[in-house]
Amino acid sequence: QGNMAFAGKYEFECDENYDEFVKKIGLSSDKIELGRNCKVITEVVQNGNDFTWTQHFPGGRTMSNSFTIGKESDMETMGGKKFKATTKMEDGKIVADFPNYHHTAEICGDKLVEISTVCGIVYKRTSKRIA
């Protein structure tokens, strides 16, 4: 699989513990409704250790984070908060600490599996590769 495994486009397939997680991180109820079972397309562009991670939401809204493994980068949370984080690569997973949760992303076969953890609540989102 190597380091280039992340590049591609992925469509939301399923998730676990969405409601508990987004309530815990303080998303407003309208944002929670918008995000529920939302067919988000995640597009990952990778050039060595440089990544651009873009989420395309139905209705045309996009959110994008660019980062370099091992370097501090400016990022944005699901709720739109700006922050600085240093992403790491551990056992083939991208690992980042957001202001109020811990996030990992990995490729399992043709799926992108993202796990966010806050106060013992584990939110898992699986997306399937479409390009």
C-alpha positions in Angstrom: 0.0 0.0 0.0 2.8 2.4 0.8 2.4 6.1 1.5 0.4 7.0 -1.6 -2.6 4.9 -0.7 -4.8 7.9 0.3 -5.1 9.7 -3.0 -8.5 9.4 -4.6 -12.2 10.2 -4.3 -14.4 8.5 -1.7 -18.2 8.6 -1.2 -19.8 8.3 2.2 -21.1 4.8 2.8 -22.0 4.5 6.5 -21.2 5.7 10.0 -21.5 4.8 13.6 -22.3 6.9 16.7 -22.8 10.1 14.6 -25.4 11.8 16.9 -23.5 11.1 20.1 -20.3 12.4 18.7 -21.5 15.6 17.1 -23.5 16.5 20.2 -20.4 16.0 22.3 -18.3 18.3 20.1 -21.0 20.9 20.2 -22.4 21.1 16.7 -25.6 23.0 16.4 -28.8 20.9 15.7 -29.2 22.4 12.1 -25.6 21.3 11.3 -26.3 17.9 12.9 -29.3 17.4 10.6 -27.4 18.6 7.5 -24.6 16.1 8.2 -26.7 13.0 9.0 -26.3 10.3 6.4 -24.9 13.1 4.1 -23.4 11.7 0.9 -20.1 13.6 1.5 -17.5 13.1 -1.2 -14.0 13.1 0.3 -11.3 14.0 -2.2 -7.7 13.4 -1.2 -4.7 14.8 -3.2 -1.4 13.5 -2.0 2.1 14.5 -3.1 4.6 12.7 -0.8 3.9 14.0 2.7 1.7 16.9 1.5 -2.0 16.4 1.5 -5.1 18.4 0.5 -8.2 16.8 2.1 -11.4 18.2 0.7 -15.0 17.3 1.6 -17.7 18.1 -0.9 -21.2 18.4 0.6 -24.5 18.1 -1.2 -25.6 21.6 -2.2 -22.1 22.8 -3.2 -20.5 23.5 0.2 -16.9 22.4 0.4 -14.4 22.3 3.3 -10.7 21.7 2.6 -7.6 21.2 4.8 -4.1 21.2 3.5 -1.3 19.7 5.7 2.1 18.1 5.6 2.9 15.1 7.7 5.1 16.1 10.7 4.5 19.8 10.3 2.1 22.2 12.0 -0.7 23.2 9.7 -3.7 25.5 9.8 -6.9 23.4 9.8 -10.6 23.7 10.2 -13.0 21.5 12.2 -16.4 20.1 11.0 -18.0 23.0 13.0 -15.8 25.6 11.2 -13.4 26.4 14.0 -9.8 27.2 12.8 -6.9 25.7 14.7 -3.3 24.5 14.3 -2.4 20.8 14.3 0.5 18.6 13.6 -0.5 15.5 11.6 1.5 12.3 12.0 1.7 9.0 10.1 1.5 6.0 12.4 1.2 2.4 11.1 -0.2 3.7 7.8 -2.8 5.9 9.5 -2.9 9.6 9.4 -3.3 10.9 13.0 -4.4 14.4 14.0 -5.5 15.9 17.3 -8.3 18.4 16.7 -9.2 20.9 19.5 -11.8 18.6 21.0 -11.3 15.2 19.5 -8.6 12.7 18.2 -8.9 11.7 14.5 -7.4 8.9 12.5 -7.8 8.0 8.8 -6.7 4.9 7.1 -7.3 3.0 3.9 -8.7 -0.6 4.3 -9.0 -2.2 0.9 -10.9 0.3 -1.3 -12.4 2.1 1.7 -11.4 5.2 3.6 -12.1 4.6 7.3 -12.0 7.7 9.6 -12.3 7.4 13.3 -12.8 10.4 15.7 -12.8 9.9 19.4 -14.1 12.3 22.1 -14.7 11.5 25.8 -14.9 7.7 25.0 -17.4 8.2 22.1 -16.0 6.6 18.9 -17.4 8.0 15.7 -16.5 5.9 12.7 -17.2 7.0 9.1 -16.6 4.6 6.2 -16.4 5.9 2.6 -16.0 3.8 -0.6 -13.5 4.7 -3.3 -15.2 6.0 -6.4 -12.1 7.3 -8.3 
